[in-house]
């Protein structure tokens, strides 16, 4: 999943530690979400949206589907 968390956080002038404190998580959790190594739980995604006054889908978007491999059918 892609996200704009780092850009939003920087726009507020917040450190990763400040955002972590606002959310009640560790700084490592914020880093992992920003780098796309960890997808937040639904409750955490709602807290992120509330902190920034945005809809969840304004912060997170699905990764594009990978290209089909050789021999894959398109379903058409």
C-alpha positions in Angstrom: 0.0 0.0 0.0 1.3 3.5 -0.8 0.9 6.4 1.5 1.5 10.1 1.8 2.2 10.0 5.5 5.8 11.4 5.4 4.6 14.4 3.3 1.7 15.1 5.5 3.8 14.9 8.6 6.5 17.2 7.2 3.7 19.6 6.1 2.7 19.9 9.8 6.4 20.4 10.8 6.2 17.3 13.0 9.0 14.8 13.7 8.3 11.1 13.5 8.5 11.1 17.3 5.8 13.8 17.6 3.5 11.9 15.2 4.1 8.7 17.2 3.2 10.4 20.4 0.0 11.8 18.8 -0.9 8.3 17.7 0.2 6.3 20.8 2.7 4.2 18.8 6.5 4.0 18.6 8.6 6.0 16.3 9.6 2.8 14.6 6.0 2.1 13.7 5.7 5.5 12.1 9.0 4.9 10.2 7.8 1.5 9.0 4.4 2.9 7.8 6.1 5.8 6.0 8.5 3.4 4.2 5.7 1.0 3.2 7.1 -1.9 5.3 4.1 -2.0 7.5 0.4 -1.4 6.7 -1.4 0.0 9.7 -4.4 -1.7 11.4 -7.7 -0.2 10.5 -8.0 1.6 13.9 -4.6 3.1 13.5 -5.5 4.2 9.9 -8.6 5.9 11.3 -6.4 7.7 14.0 -4.0 8.8 11.3 -6.9 10.2 9.3 -8.3 12.0 12.3 -4.9 13.5 13.3 -4.5 15.0 9.9 -8.2 15.8 9.3 -8.2 13.7 6.1 -10.1 10.7 4.8 -8.2 7.4 5.0 -8.1 7.2 1.2 -6.4 10.6 1.0 -3.5 9.1 3.0 -3.4 5.5 1.7 -3.9 4.0 -1.7 -3.5 0.5 -3.0 -0.4 -0.6 -4.9 -1.1 -1.0 -8.6 -1.7 -4.6 -9.6 1.5 -6.2 -10.8 1.8 -6.9 -14.5 0.6 -10.4 -15.4 3.3 -12.9 -16.0 4.0 -14.8 -19.2 1.1 -17.1 -20.1 -1.4 -15.3 -17.9 -4.8 -14.7 -19.2 -6.5 -11.3 -19.1 -10.0 -12.7 -18.5 -11.3 -10.9 -21.6 
